């Protein structure tokens, strides 16, 4: 399993936005993103970067603590140690306080 140095998400929000900043967790440990550009309001685009420098057994985008966050799509780019960066595209999803999105591909 490669070490994940960093990952960047370009998140296009649908009609239900996220009022605050999103969080992620790696291997069960919740973290804030290292960089944020834009907002996750309705119809907005948010770009976030995390630098976990870890071997991910799990990598999750956390749902909001209250309400729902409609994600229209995500472009996820991963930079693993000693490997060429790669990008995956994820489709529509609705996150809430009981749901997280698997990001490790």
N, C-alpha and C positions, 0 to 999 in steps of 0.2 A: 504494500500500500504506500503510495507516495505521500510525502509531507506537503500539506497545503500551506504555501507561503501567504497567498492573498487571494481574494475573490472580489469581483465587482458585479453589482446588480444594477441594471437599468430597469426600473419598475414603472410601468404605465398603470396608473390607477383608473378604475372604472368610475361608476356613479357614486359609490360609497367610499369616501376618503378616510384616511387615518389622521386623527388630530395631532398626534405627536410623532416622535421619531421611532422607527421600527427597531427591533432588537433581533439578535440571532443567538443560537446556542450551538456549541460544538461539544460533542461527547457529554451532553447533559449540563454544560456550564453556560449560563446566560451571559451574553456580552453585548456592549454597545458597539456600533460600527465606528471605525476609526475616522472615516470621512463621509460627509453628507453634502450633496448638492441638489437643490430643488426642494420640492415638497411632495407629500403624498395626498394632497387634496384631490377632490373629484376632477378627473380628466388631466391631472398633472403628471409629470415625469420626475421621479426621484432616482438619483444615482448614489449608491452607497458602496463603500469599500471596507472590507474586514481583513485584518492581517493576523490570523490566528497562529501561524507558525507552528502547526500541530498536525498530527496524523488523525484525520477525521474518521471515526467510526460512524458518527452521525453529524449532520449539519442541517439545521432547521431554521427557517424564517418564522419568527413567532407571530401569532395573531395578536390583535389588540386586547388590552385588558377589559375594555368595554366596547360594546357595539360591534360592527362588522366592517371589514376592509375588503372591498372588491378590487381584485387585481386583474387587469385586462391582459397583461402579458409581462414576462420577465426575460431579459437577455442576461444570462449569467456567464461571466468569463472567469476562468480559474487559472491561477499560476501556481503550479506545483514545482517543488525543488527538482532541478535538473531536467525539466521537461518543457516542451513547447506549450505556450498558453493555448487553451481551447475554449470554445463558447458553445453553450446550449441555449435553446429557446423553450420557455415554458408558457403554457396557455393560461386561460382564464381560471381563477380560483377565488373562493370567498373564504376569508379567514375570520375567526372570532376568538373569544377567550378560551375555547375548548379545542382549538385546532392550530396546527403548525404545518408548514410546507417543507417537505423534504427538498433540500437543495444539493445534495451530494450525488453528482452524476459523473 
